[in-house]
């Protein structure tokens, strides 16, 4: 009997096809999902569960195996050319990627992995096959859903293809358990894809509360070369229409026009990504067109410790996204004691305590965003109160809590899978054959 059959997890295979947990968030396809995969893996390893993360190699210099931490291995699978592949090109490489994953397991005795956890629909397609090959349960986290993104597209942005929606439907149907960030996301899985609500676990993401915590604002501004007397509103994320940094720039321009004496500075931290790669300088051009180029500072994506200083240096962090399954930037900023003004979409209504730690703006109208930002920046007492409340709210979310929730979901998946395989075996069908096939070595 394997550890999984005893409900004692020993080793989990995590699938993250399109983005490596070791990549720098804020550029390419790297973002909150990267942070989620790595931080949850670190916490699981500290609880005695080994984690092996399979991701696609994107450079010839990538080592086949990287130890991210004790108990956490990242396996870089060669599938297609190292460079020049967009996320939308990756379905053509799923066969090659899956072969690499299955071959790695074939080097071990049967039962090497107790469970598969896939992230994003591409990974779910791979995890589904691995689940059947190895005879273990599949847990899947979507992170974003095509239909939700398409319903809230920025003007001129490209909708997600029908093929993705079909792929998501398949994975939702096949997964033994589904993990969502919020109850709203769970409802979307039920409403859009007909998911069984009894197979869904709501597990909120977290923040690294040892790294993201309040600090000296003056010291942070000095380190970053920012004026100690300006009012700083910061955007952190990938530069693409979905994340809507242009909404912030337009609001800043409107605010500056109404109140030219307001010492406003906008800091934009991130790199072009997705459809934003088509015009990588569009945000710089927009700032010039709006006449606020002198008020905008652009910074490249920052490593975690430096990013914490960016949050501390800011008076407000803006998250104007058109769609967010949660919004880790909002949580990290609040953990550092910085209020957040965010679009009232997706999980941001959970990540931000509206009125207590920031403001939630309905929609993306320039006037609404200018009014929300202005109401805080002109009211230092209210801003200070929100800054005091922000870390208290963020303390409710940690990667330790996330790992606890994932482990509970894993236990349910293992127990449910065992029951299902025993019932099916008594009927003389599939899973026992799948287990037998899973023991064959290539």
N, C-alpha and C positions, 0 to 999 in steps of 0.2 A: 504494500500500500504506500503510495507516494505521500509526501507531506501535504500536498494539495488536498488529497482525499481525506486527510486527517484534519482539514481546515487550518493547518499550520503552514503558512507560506514560507518558502525558503528562497525562491528565485523568481523574479518577474521579468518578462521580456516586454520592453516598452518600444513601440514603433512610432517614429517621428520622421516620416519620409522627407518632407519638403524643407525642413529647417533643422539645423543642428542646435542642441541645447548649449553648445559651446560658442555659438555665433554671437556677435555683438548686437544686442537689440537696438532697433532704430534704423536699420539699414537693410536693403534687400528684402527678404521675406521674414527676417528675424524681428520678433516682437514679444508680446506678453506670453505667447505659447512657449517660447524658448525658456523664459524665466520659470513658467509653471512646470515644465518637464524636468528641468534641472533641480529646482528647489524641492519639488515633491520627491524626486529620487534621492536627494541627500537626506531628507527626513526619513524616508523608508529604510535607507541603509542604516541610519542610526538606531532603528528599531529592530535591526537584525535581518532585514529582508534585502537580499542582494538584487540589484537592478542592472540589467543590461539594456542599453538604449541603442536601437538600430536607426541610423540616419544615413542619408545619401552623401557620399563623398563629393565635395565640390572643388577639390584641388588635388593635384598630383602629390602635393606635399603632405596631405592628410595621412597620418599614421592609421593603419588598419584598426588598431585598438588604442584608445586613450583612457587612462584611469582618471576620471574626473575627481574622485575622492575614494577613500576606502569603501568598498562595497558598491561602487558605481562605475561601470564600464560604458564607454561610448564606442560603438562599432560603426566605422565608416564603410558603408557598402558601396562598391563601385557599380554604378548603374547609369549608363549613358555618359556623354561627354562631361568633363568636370565643370566647364563653364558654358555660358550661353543658353542655358535652359531656364525658361520661365516656369513658374509654378503650374501654369496652364499646359505646359508641354510634358509634365511629369507622368500623366497617365500612360504615355507611350513607353515609359521605363518601369512600370510596375511589375511586369513579368521578370525583368532582370533583377530588380530589387528583391522581389519575393524569393527568387532562386538563391540570392546571397544569404537571406535570412534562414531559409530552410537548410542550406548547406552547413551553416554554422551549427545549427542544432544537431545535424547529422553526425557531427564529430563527437557527440556526447552519448552517454547511455540514455535510454528512454526515460522520460520524466525529468529531464534536465530543467525545464521551465514548468512552473506550476500554474502560470496564468499569463495571458497576453493583455496588455493595455495599449490601445491605439489612440492616437491624437490626430484629429482632422480626418476628413473623409478618405483621402488618399491612403493614409495609414490604416484606416479601417478595412479597406479592400485587402491589404496585405495581412492584417491581423485575422481577418475572417478565414483566409486560407491556412494560416499558421494554426489557428484554433482547431480546424478540422484535421490537419496533418498530425498535430501533436496530441490531440485528445484532451485539451484543457479549455477552461472557459475564456471568453473574450469580454473584456470591459472596454467600452469606447467613450471617448470625450470628443464632441464635435468641435467645440470652441467657437465656431461660427456656422451659420446655416445659410445656404444659398438663397432660399426664398426670403429670409429676413433681410439679407443684404440688398437683394433686388427691390424689395418693397421700400427701401429708404436710400436709394441711390442719389449721390450728388449729381448736380446738373452736368451732363456731358460725360459722366463716368460710364464704364463698360459693365453691363450686367454679367452675372455669373452664368456659365453655360448650362444648358439643359442636362448635359452629360453629368455634371456635378450633382444636380438634384436627383438624378436616377441613382448615382453612386451612393449618395447619402441615404436614400430610401432603402437600398439593399443592406447597407451596414446597420441601420437602425433595426431592420427586421432580423438580422443575423446575430447581433450582439447579445450576450447573456445578460449584461447589465449596461445601462447608460448612465454616465455621470454628467451632470449639468452644474453650471455655476450658480444659477438662481432658480427659484420656483417658476418665474416667468419663462425661462428657457425650457424648463421641463414641460410647461404647458404648450410651448411652440412645437416640441417634438411630438406631443400627443395630437395637437390640432393639424399640423402640416403633414406628418408622416405616419400618423396612427399608431404611435408607440404605446406599448402597454405601460400605464403609469406605475404598475407594481414592479416594473423592472428599472425604474429610474431612481437614482440617488442624487440629491442636491448636496453638493460639497463646494463651499465657497473657496476661492483662491485666497492667498495671503500676501503678506509682505515680510521681508526679512527685517524684523523689528530690532535686531541687534545692529543693523547697518543704517536703516532709515529711522532716525530719531531726531528730535529737536537739537539744534546747535546754535552756534554764534553766527548771526546773520551778517554782522559787519566783517567777521573773518572770512566767511564764505564769499562775500562780494569782493573783498580784497584779493582772495585767491583767484577769482575768476576775472578780475579786472573790471568789475562793474561799479558804477557810481553809487556811493553810499546814500545819496540823497534822492535818487530817482524811485519812482513807483514801478516795480517790475512785475510784468505779467508774462508767464512762461508757458510755452507749448513744448511738450516732449513726445516724440513719436515719429513714425515714418511719414515722409512727405508724400502724400497721395490724397486724392479727392475724398476717399472714405474717412480719413482722419480730420479733414476740414480745417487745416491751419489757415486757409484763406478767410474763413469766417472770422477768426481772431484778428487778422490784419485789417479787414474791412471795419470791424467794430472799433479797433484802435484808431483808425483814421477818422471815423465819425466822432469818437470821443475827443480826439485832439482838435478837431475842427470846432466842436462846441465849447471846449475849454482849452485854449491854446497854452495857458499857463500851467496846466497839469503836467508835472514832470514824469511823463509816461515813457516807459521803455518796454518793448516786446523782445523777449529772448526766444528764439526758435532752436530747439535741439533735435537733430535727426538728419536722416539722409533720404533721398528720393527712393521710392519703392513702388511696385505694382504699376498701375497706369501712370503714376507720377514720373516714371522713367522716360515717358514720351517727351516730357518737357521738364528736364531736371532743374532748370533755372526759373521756372514759372513763378515761384514764390518771391524770389529776389526781384523779378520784373514787376510783380504785383505791388510790392512795397514801393518801388520807384514810381509806378503809375499813380498810386494813391498819395504820393507826396510825403511818405513817412519813412523813407529809406534811412534817414539819419537817426530814427528812433528804433530801428530794428537791428538786433544783433543775431547773427546766425552762428551756431556752433555745431560741430559734427557730433555724432552719437558718442555718449560718454560712458566710460566704465562705471560700475556701481558706486564706488566710493566717491568719485567725482560727481556722479549724478546726484548723490545725496547732498552735496554742496550746492548744486544748482537749485534743488528744491528749497534748501535753507535760505538761499540768497533771494528767493522770490517772495513777493507780497501775495501773489495769487498764481495758481497754476490753472490753466484753461484746458478743458478737454471737450472740444466742440464736435466730436465724431458723429457721423450719421448713423453708425451702428457699433455697438460694443457689447460683447457677451458679458463682460464685467468692467474692466478698466483698471488695470494694475497701476498705471501712472497716477490715477486719482488717489488710490490707497497709499502708495509710497509717499506722495506729497503730503498727505494728511499725517502720516506717521512722523514726518519731519516737522510738523507743526505749521504747515502752509495750507490755508483755505483753498478750496477748489470751486471754480465755476464750470459746470459741465452741462452738456446737452442732456435733456431728460429722455434718454433712450436706453434700451437694453438694461444691462446690469448696473449702469451708473447710478440709478436710483437706489441701489443697495450699497454701492461703494461709497457714495456721498450721502451724508445725512443733511438733506436740504433744510436750510435755515439755521442749522446748528454748526455745521463744519464747512458750509459753502452754499452755493446757490445752484439750483437746477433750472435750466432755461428751456422752455417748451419751444422747440423748433430752432431754426438757424437764421432768422431775420436779423439783419445788421442792427436795426434799432433796438431790438430786444437784448442783443448781446452787449451793445454799447451801454444800455441802461443798467444791465446787471453788473457789469464791470465798474461803471461809474459809481453806482450806489455803494459798493464796497470801498473803492479806492478813495472816495471822498469822506468816508466814515471810519477813521482810524480806531475808534473805540469798538465798533462792531467787528472790524477786521481782527482786532486783538482778541476779542472774545472767541471768535471762530478759530483763531490760531490756538487758543488754549484748549478748545473742545476737540480739535482735529486728532491729536495723538490718542485721546481717550477712545474715540470712535475706531481708529485704526487698530487699537489693541484688541478689538474683537475678532480681528482677522490675522492669522499667522500661518506660516507653512506647517507648523506643528499641528494646528487644528485641521489643516487640509489633509495631512498625512493620516490623522486619526479617521477622518471621514473616508478616505480612500481605502484604508485597511478594512473598515467595516463593509464597504461596497465589495471589496475583494472576497471577504468571507462569505457574503451572501451569494456572490457569483459561484464560488467553489461549492457551497452547500447545494445551491440550486442545480448546478451542473451535475453533481453527483446523483441527486435525485432523478434528474431527467435521464441520465445515462442508464441508471438502474431500471427505470421504467421501460425505456426503449429496449434494453437488453432482454427484459422478460418477454417483450413482444417479438424478439428475434430479429431486430433490425440494426441499422447503421453504426452507432457509436462504438460498439465492440469491434466492428470491422475497421472503423477508423483508428481505433487504438492499435489494432494489429498492424495496419498500414504504417502507423506512426513509429513502429519499432523497426521497420525496415531501413537499412542504411544504404545510402547511394554509393 
